[in-house]
Amino acid sequence: MRLLALACHPTSDAELIAESIAELTAGRPKAAAAICLQVSQTQAAAECAWSVAAVVAESDPAAATAICRTLSGAHADECAFVVAEASQDPELCSGTGGLEVKCQLHFYRDGLSAWVPPDARVGQVDGLAQEHMTALGLAVETEAAWFRTYRYVLAHTAEDTTTEECQTLGPIRARACERALEMDQARPGTHRP
């Protein structure tokens, strides 16, 4: 946990972080979060709040979100991302500001194994992929989502995929497929054309 690493520094901030850990361990997350706000170093205060929010999110995502709202800017966005991840709730990605697409992609990537059939080929899962992208709030034109889809498919299929197959998919998906194919070919033990 980041809090433990920060508590090793011999400063008053470290003492506050240690106190926050003690409050969190004692089951007083509001007190722990309030102590994090007293930490003078901005990054350390944010990491303290993120750590508290992550623990709280497992049982009370709304309370964890409230902790994140005590932060501002990128620190608040990162905290909200941590809460979405810890609570396993992709709907919370909408509160992550500039990290919303990254958050959605995180859930998309983590869910691939649940719906991509074994030995699927590139292009065979595109309809399912679009459904899952839309369900998470991702635009179906999100090249990063297609890249993750094709990376997963290529890593789990016994069949070889060619650049020509990628080129039949349309511009965005073709670029994503070709990038995934390049990475797949660079993997040790992979011998694809």
C-alpha positions in Angstrom: 0.0 0.0 0.0 1.3 3.5 -0.9 0.6 4.7 2.6 3.1 2.4 4.1 5.8 3.6 1.8 5.1 7.2 2.5 5.0 6.6 6.3 8.7 5.6 6.1 9.9 9.1 5.6 10.8 10.9 8.8 8.7 14.0 8.4 5.6 15.4 10.0 3.8 14.4 6.9 4.9 10.8 7.5 3.5 11.0 11.1 0.2 12.3 9.7 0.1 9.4 7.2 0.9 6.9 9.9 -2.0 8.4 11.9 -4.3 8.1 8.9 -3.3 4.4 8.6 -4.1 3.9 12.2 -7.5 5.5 11.8 -8.3 3.5 8.7 -7.2 0.3 10.5 -9.4 1.2 13.4 -12.4 1.4 11.0 -12.6 5.2 11.0 -12.2 6.1 7.3 -13.7 9.6 7.6 -11.1 10.4 10.2 -8.4 8.8 8.1 -9.4 10.9 5.1 -9.5 14.1 7.1 -6.0 13.5 8.3 -4.8 13.0 4.7 -6.0 16.5 4.0 -3.6 17.8 6.6 -0.5 16.4 4.8 1.4 19.4 3.4 2.9 17.8 0.3 0.2 17.8 -2.3 1.1 14.5 -4.0 1.5 12.7 -0.7 -1.8 14.1 0.5 -3.5 12.9 -2.7 -1.9 9.4 -2.5 -3.0 9.2 1.2 -6.6 10.1 0.1 -6.5 7.6 -2.8 -5.4 4.8 -0.5 -8.2 5.6 2.0 -10.7 5.9 -0.8 -9.7 2.5 -2.3 -10.3 0.7 1.0 -13.6 2.5 1.6 -14.8 1.8 -2.0 -14.9 -1.9 -1.4 -17.8 -1.5 1.0 -19.1 2.1 0.4 -18.4 3.6 -3.1 -20.5 6.7 -2.3 -18.4 7.4 0.8 -15.2 6.8 -1.2 -16.4 9.2 -3.9 -17.0 11.8 -1.2 -13.4 11.4 -0.2 -12.3 12.0 -3.7 -14.3 15.2 -3.9 -12.1 16.7 -1.2 -9.3 16.7 -3.8 -9.1 18.8 -6.9 -8.1 18.5 -10.6 -6.1 15.5 -11.7 -5.8 14.3 -8.1 -9.6 14.1 -7.8 -9.8 12.3 -11.2 -7.2 9.7 -10.2 -8.9 9.2 -6.9 -12.2 8.6 -8.7 -10.5 6.1 -11.0 -9.1 4.2 -7.9 -12.6 4.1 -6.5 -14.1 2.8 -9.7 -11.5 0.1 -9.9 -11.7 -0.9 -6.2 -15.5 -1.1 -6.2 -15.5 -2.9 -9.6 -18.1 -0.4 -10.9 -17.6 0.8 -14.4 -20.4 3.3 -14.0 -18.1 5.3 -11.7 -15.8 6.0 -14.7 -18.1 8.9 -15.5 -16.7 10.7 -12.5 -13.1 10.4 -13.5 -12.8 13.5 -15.5 -10.0 13.4 -18.0 -9.4 9.7 -17.1 -12.8 8.6 -18.2 -11.7 6.8 -21.4 -8.8 5.2 -19.6 -11.1 4.0 -16.9 -13.6 2.6 -19.4 -10.7 0.9 -21.3 -9.5 -0.7 -18.0 -12.9 -2.4 -17.5 -13.2 -3.3 -21.2 -9.8 -5.0 -21.2 -10.5 -6.8 -17.9 -13.8 -8.1 -19.3 -12.5 -9.6 -22.6 -12.1 -13.1 -21.2 -15.7 -13.2 -20.2 -17.1 -12.8 -23.7 -14.5 -13.5 -26.4 -15.0 -17.1 -27.5 -12.0 -19.4 -27.4 -10.1 -19.5 -30.7 -12.0 -16.5 -32.1 -10.5 -14.9 -35.1 -9.9 -11.3 -35.8 -13.1 -9.8 -37.2 -15.4 -12.5 -35.7 -15.9 -10.7 -32.4 -16.5 -7.2 -33.8 -20.3 -7.2 -33.1 -19.8 -8.4 -29.6 -16.9 -5.9 -29.1 -19.2 -3.0 -30.2 -21.9 -4.1 -27.7 -19.4 -4.2 -24.9 -17.8 -0.9 -25.8 -21.2 0.8 -26.0 -22.3 -0.7 -22.6 -19.2 0.8 -21.0 -19.7 4.2 -22.7 -16.8 3.8 -25.1 -17.2 5.1 -28.6 -17.0 2.2 -31.1 -14.4 4.3 -33.0 -12.0 4.0 -30.0 -8.9 2.6 -31.6 -7.5 1.7 -28.2 -10.4 -0.6 -27.5 -10.1 -2.4 -30.8 -6.3 -2.8 -30.2 -7.1 -4.4 -26.9 -9.7 -6.6 -28.5 -7.3 -7.8 -31.2 -4.4 -8.2 -28.8 -6.6 -10.5 -26.8 -7.8 -12.5 -29.8 -4.4 -12.9 -31.2 -3.0 -14.1 -27.9 -5.7 -16.7 -27.5 -6.1 -18.2 -31.0 -4.2 -21.0 -32.6 -4.8 -19.6 -36.0 -2.5 -17.3 -37.8 -3.8 -13.8 -38.7 -2.4 -11.9 -41.6 -2.0 -8.3 -42.4 -4.4 -8.8 -45.3 -7.1 -9.9 -42.9 -6.6 -6.8 -40.8 -6.9 -4.6 -43.9 -10.5 -5.8 -44.5 -11.7 -4.4 -41.2 -12.0 -0.6 -42.0 -9.5 2.1 -41.2 -9.7 2.3 -37.4 -10.0 -1.4 -36.8 -7.3 -2.2 -39.4 -4.8 0.1 -37.7 -5.6 -1.5 -34.3 -5.4 -5.0 -35.8 -2.1 -4.3 -37.5 -0.6 -2.8 -34.3 -1.8 -5.9 -32.4 -0.4 -8.2 -35.0 3.0 -6.4 -34.9 3.1 -6.9 -31.1 2.0 -10.5 -31.4 4.7 -11.2 -33.9 7.3 -9.6 -31.5 6.3 -12.0 -28.7 8.9 -14.7 -28.1 7.7 -18.1 -29.4 5.3 -16.6 -31.8 5.8 -17.4 -35.5 3.1 -15.7 -37.5 3.4 -14.6 -41.1 
